[in-house]
Amino acid sequence: MSNQATALLAAYFETLSPSLTALIQLYSAHKAPHALMLSGQFGVGKRTLASILAQALLCEAEGKPCGICKSCKRAVEQTHSNFLVVKTMDKQRSVKVEQARALQNSLSTYPFLTGPRVVLLEQIDVFTPQAQNALLKSIEEPDANTFFLLTCENEQAVLTTIRSRCQIQRIPPWPTPLLEKLLIEKKLPGHEARTLSVLSGGSPANALNMRNDQQFWDMKELVDEAVLSLDSISSFPHSSSSLKNLRDQSLMVLDYIENAAMRLIDEKPTNDSATFKARSLLEGVLTARKHQASNLSWQAICDYLLLQILEDQTLCQM
Ligand SMILES: [Zn+2]
């Protein structure tokens, strides 16, 4: 996150939920809760919001968080003396008790400057219960100037004793138009932003990861060719065998077809056949999902879907 981005990103979170607006205001007014747990699915912005809240507490300017004063910049870079960040190492799946004890020690000896101090515990849900227990005392018996920020994906993996001492703020999935706007702001081309915002499940990080995921774009190319361009029974065998190979991505395939159909409708087609095609695709996806729920094989689901689309096309041409 660049420093100038703070205000912009804060505005996005404020649009995402009124409770986030209130939260940022609380931190800016130095009325932050002693411990706050940000909870939400992968990539929804927990760490980014935590950084904004830390900046709001540490900022030296009038309009907090300004994102550009020395304190804000250091908070963004995580080099501020009063901002201690604890995160799991790459590929490390849990935080062990020894690390938690070391953290507790460093909290008591850490040479914080005067003023508010922020401790960010990322992914508290991957701390082992023993490690969480070791931290409990610090969270329970705070000094008045220390503010804890915790993030988690799975609240159930956080000890009740920790949860009960935190204010919990859930970050909702991003609605498609807001996420699309953010992706365009990040210089993604419009059509990519649209596709990714629909398929990422409301998670900006998911959308950005998918952008660089060749498997996703390969899937897209196959489905574009096999389903969206299917125009005669002679291409059926080829389409069928293309889709068969996408079994492991079946959910994403159906989401993608649905998204393509919605896009067709959004474009407000002037000819009836485009409208008809969009409806046919939507109905096809709906049926395919029902078939999936009843455990029909992926191959059978695809063949049924393709035949349905072909049949609708024939009807439309009559
Ligand atoms: Zn500032």
Residues whose N, C-alpha, C, O or C-beta is under 5 A from the ligand:
A	BS01	ZN	C59 E60 A61 P65 C66 G67 I68 C69 C72
